[in-house]
Amino acid sequence: MSSTKPDPWMVPKETIREIVSGPSLNQGRLPIWRTDEMHIREQLVRAIAVRTSYAQQALQKPMYGDDFVASRLNIIATETDQHSHFLSRALRKGLRRVVHGYENEQGAIVADEYRSTVAGHSYHEIRIAPPVLFHHLEKKHLVLLWCIDSFRYSEQDPQSLGLTVGSESIRQDAFTYRIVVNSKRGLPERMVTVVRVSGKRILSREDVEP
């Protein structure tokens, strides 16, 4: 970092907090898929079910691309099902599809989907009640990798933003993340600087249930 105080918007503290402490729930539901795109920022969230033996290996890299190969349970519906479903066949078993999502036998909404495209801002999120998700994971002796990839762009150069081109990696027992500051390499039009925060967390039932 430079001597100038870093621009707080460029390094999203909320993204780092979600990796370190676990994501926030929305109406009691956990985000398991998110695509949030504007010309000055992008964010992707993916939830991947893997074997316990693989989880620590996954923390060796902050990016999640390779983890899909190790997945042992589909969480999101496959492309052939996506015209009518957003949860996988395994997760929607015993649930009823309704207009706003899926409900359980008691009539409570336990999973929902939100989409919005307004003035250049595209947002898509899928959320599920943790007890439903972890019931399936525990039944198959799997653990959840909660992964996030965040990009923030600026037309200013790194020095003006109080940033220095380079990277910093953090890893602990349950999470890992990397902050990368880059300049003038394949960025969107007019953008000069990008800050990318990539990370993942092994998420347990205790992390997201009261």
C-alpha positions as CSV (number, residue, x, y, z in Angstrom):
1,M,0.0,0.0,0.0
2,S,1.1,3.6,-0.6
3,S,1.5,6.4,1.9
4,T,-2.0,7.7,0.9
5,K,-4.8,6.2,2.8
6,P,-6.4,3.4,0.7
7,D,-9.8,4.1,-0.8
8,P,-12.1,2.1,1.4
9,W,-14.5,1.3,-1.5
10,M,-11.8,-0.4,-3.5
11,V,-11.0,-2.9,-0.8
12,P,-14.5,-4.2,0.2
13,K,-14.3,-4.9,4.0
14,E,-17.8,-6.6,3.9
15,T,-16.5,-9.2,1.4
16,I,-13.5,-10.0,3.7
17,R,-15.7,-10.1,6.7
18,E,-18.0,-12.7,5.0
19,I,-15.0,-14.9,4.3
20,V,-13.6,-14.6,7.8
21,S,-16.8,-14.8,9.8
22,G,-19.3,-16.3,7.4
23,P,-21.9,-14.7,5.2
24,S,-24.9,-12.9,6.5
25,L,-28.4,-14.5,6.2
26,N,-31.2,-12.8,4.3
27,Q,-34.6,-13.6,5.9
28,G,-33.0,-16.6,7.6
29,R,-31.6,-17.9,4.3
30,L,-28.0,-18.5,3.2
31,P,-26.9,-17.1,-0.2
32,I,-25.6,-20.1,-2.2
33,W,-25.4,-18.4,-5.6
34,R,-24.9,-14.7,-6.4
35,T,-24.0,-12.8,-9.5
36,D,-23.8,-9.0,-9.0
37,E,-22.6,-7.0,-11.9
38,M,-22.1,-3.3,-12.7
39,H,-19.5,-1.6,-14.8
40,I,-17.5,-0.6,-11.7
41,R,-17.8,-3.8,-9.8
42,E,-18.6,-7.5,-10.0
43,Q,-19.2,-10.2,-7.4
44,L,-19.7,-13.9,-7.6
45,V,-20.8,-16.3,-4.8
46,R,-20.8,-20.0,-5.2
47,A,-21.5,-22.8,-2.7
48,I,-19.8,-26.2,-3.4
49,A,-20.3,-29.4,-1.5
50,V,-17.1,-31.5,-1.1
51,R,-15.7,-34.3,1.0
52,T,-14.3,-33.5,4.3
53,S,-10.9,-34.9,3.2
54,Y,-10.8,-32.5,0.3
55,A,-11.8,-29.3,2.2
56,Q,-8.4,-28.4,3.7
57,Q,-6.8,-29.1,0.3
58,A,-9.2,-26.6,-1.2
59,L,-8.0,-23.9,1.1
60,Q,-4.6,-24.0,-0.5
61,K,-6.0,-21.9,-3.3
62,P,-8.3,-18.9,-2.9
63,M,-9.9,-19.3,-6.3
64,Y,-12.7,-21.9,-6.5
65,G,-12.6,-23.1,-10.2
66,D,-11.0,-26.4,-9.4
67,D,-13.4,-27.2,-6.6
68,F,-16.3,-27.8,-8.9
69,V,-14.5,-30.9,-10.1
70,A,-14.3,-32.2,-6.5
71,S,-18.0,-31.4,-5.9
72,R,-20.0,-34.5,-4.6
73,L,-23.5,-32.9,-4.5
74,N,-25.2,-30.6,-6.9
75,I,-26.7,-27.6,-5.1
76,I,-28.0,-25.6,-8.0
77,A,-30.2,-27.0,-10.7
78,T,-28.5,-28.2,-13.9
79,E,-29.0,-26.3,-17.1
80,T,-31.7,-28.8,-18.3
81,D,-33.8,-28.1,-15.2
82,Q,-33.3,-24.3,-15.0
83,H,-36.4,-23.4,-17.0
84,S,-38.5,-24.4,-14.0
85,H,-36.2,-25.0,-11.0
86,F,-33.2,-23.3,-9.4
87,L,-32.4,-26.0,-6.7
88,S,-30.9,-29.3,-7.7
89,R,-33.0,-32.4,-7.7
90,A,-31.4,-33.6,-4.4
91,L,-32.1,-30.4,-2.5
92,R,-35.6,-29.9,-3.7
93,K,-36.7,-33.4,-2.7
94,G,-39.6,-33.2,-0.2
95,L,-40.1,-29.5,-1.1
96,R,-42.9,-28.0,-3.2
97,R,-42.2,-25.5,-5.9
98,V,-44.2,-22.3,-5.5
99,V,-44.1,-18.9,-7.2
100,H,-41.5,-17.4,-4.8
101,G,-39.4,-20.4,-4.3
102,Y,-39.8,-23.7,-2.5
103,E,-41.8,-24.4,0.6
104,N,-41.6,-27.3,3.1
105,E,-44.5,-29.4,4.4
106,Q,-45.5,-26.7,6.9
107,G,-45.9,-24.2,4.1
108,A,-42.8,-22.1,5.0
109,I,-40.6,-20.8,2.3
110,V,-37.2,-22.4,2.7
111,A,-35.5,-21.4,-0.6
112,D,-36.0,-18.4,-2.9
113,E,-34.5,-16.7,-5.9
114,Y,-34.2,-13.0,-6.7
115,R,-33.4,-11.5,-10.1
116,S,-33.1,-7.8,-11.0
117,T,-31.7,-5.8,-14.0
118,V,-32.0,-2.1,-13.6
119,A,-29.9,0.7,-15.3
120,G,-26.8,-1.4,-16.0
121,H,-27.0,-3.3,-12.7
122,S,-27.7,-7.1,-13.0
123,Y,-28.3,-9.1,-9.8
124,H,-29.2,-12.7,-9.3
125,E,-29.2,-14.5,-5.9
126,I,-30.4,-17.9,-4.7
127,R,-30.9,-18.5,-1.0
128,I,-31.7,-21.5,1.1
129,A,-32.6,-22.1,4.8
130,P,-29.4,-23.6,6.4
131,P,-31.2,-26.5,8.1
132,V,-32.4,-27.7,4.6
133,L,-28.9,-27.5,3.1
134,F,-27.0,-29.0,6.0
135,H,-29.4,-31.8,6.3
136,H,-28.4,-33.0,2.9
137,L,-24.7,-32.3,3.4
138,E,-24.6,-34.2,6.7
139,K,-26.5,-37.1,5.3
140,K,-23.8,-37.6,2.7
141,H,-20.9,-36.7,5.1
142,L,-20.0,-33.6,3.1
143,V,-18.9,-30.1,4.0
144,L,-19.7,-26.7,2.3
145,L,-17.2,-24.5,0.7
146,W,-18.7,-21.0,0.5
147,C,-16.7,-19.1,-2.2
148,I,-16.7,-15.5,-3.3
149,D,-14.9,-13.5,-6.0
150,S,-15.1,-9.7,-5.9
151,F,-13.8,-7.1,-8.4
152,R,-13.7,-3.4,-7.9
153,Y,-12.7,-1.1,-10.8
154,S,-11.6,2.5,-11.0
155,E,-10.5,5.0,-13.7
156,Q,-7.9,6.3,-11.3
157,D,-4.4,4.8,-11.0
158,P,-3.4,2.7,-8.0
159,Q,-1.3,5.5,-6.4
160,S,-4.1,8.0,-6.5
161,L,-6.3,5.4,-4.7
162,G,-3.7,4.8,-2.0
163,L,-2.9,1.3,-3.4
164,T,0.2,-0.5,-4.6
165,V,0.2,-3.1,-7.3
166,G,0.7,-6.5,-5.8
167,S,-1.0,-9.2,-3.8
168,E,-1.5,-10.4,-0.2
169,S,-2.7,-13.8,0.9
170,I,-4.3,-14.8,4.2
171,R,-5.0,-18.4,5.3
172,Q,-6.3,-19.9,8.5
173,D,-7.9,-23.2,9.5
174,A,-11.4,-22.5,8.1
175,F,-10.8,-19.9,5.4
176,T,-8.4,-18.4,2.8
177,Y,-8.4,-15.3,0.7
178,R,-6.2,-13.2,-1.5
179,I,-6.3,-9.5,-2.3
180,V,-4.8,-8.6,-5.7
181,V,-4.2,-5.0,-6.9
182,N,-3.6,-4.8,-10.6
183,S,-3.4,-2.1,-13.3
184,K,-3.9,-1.9,-17.0
185,R,-4.2,-5.6,-17.7
186,G,-7.3,-6.7,-19.6
187,L,-9.6,-4.3,-17.7
188,P,-13.0,-3.0,-18.9
189,E,-12.9,0.1,-21.0
190,R,-11.6,3.3,-19.4
191,M,-10.7,1.4,-16.2
192,V,-7.1,1.6,-14.9
193,T,-7.2,-0.2,-11.6
194,V,-8.8,-3.4,-10.3
195,V,-8.8,-4.8,-6.8
196,R,-9.8,-8.5,-6.7
197,V,-10.7,-10.3,-3.5
198,S,-11.0,-14.1,-4.0
199,G,-11.6,-16.4,-1.1
200,K,-13.5,-19.3,0.4
201,R,-14.6,-20.6,3.8
202,I,-15.5,-24.0,5.1
203,L,-18.9,-23.2,6.4
204,S,-20.5,-25.3,9.1
205,R,-24.1,-25.4,10.4
206,E,-22.9,-23.6,13.6
207,D,-21.5,-20.7,11.5
208,V,-25.0,-19.8,10.2
209,E,-27.5,-21.1,12.7
210,P,-28.3,-19.2,15.9
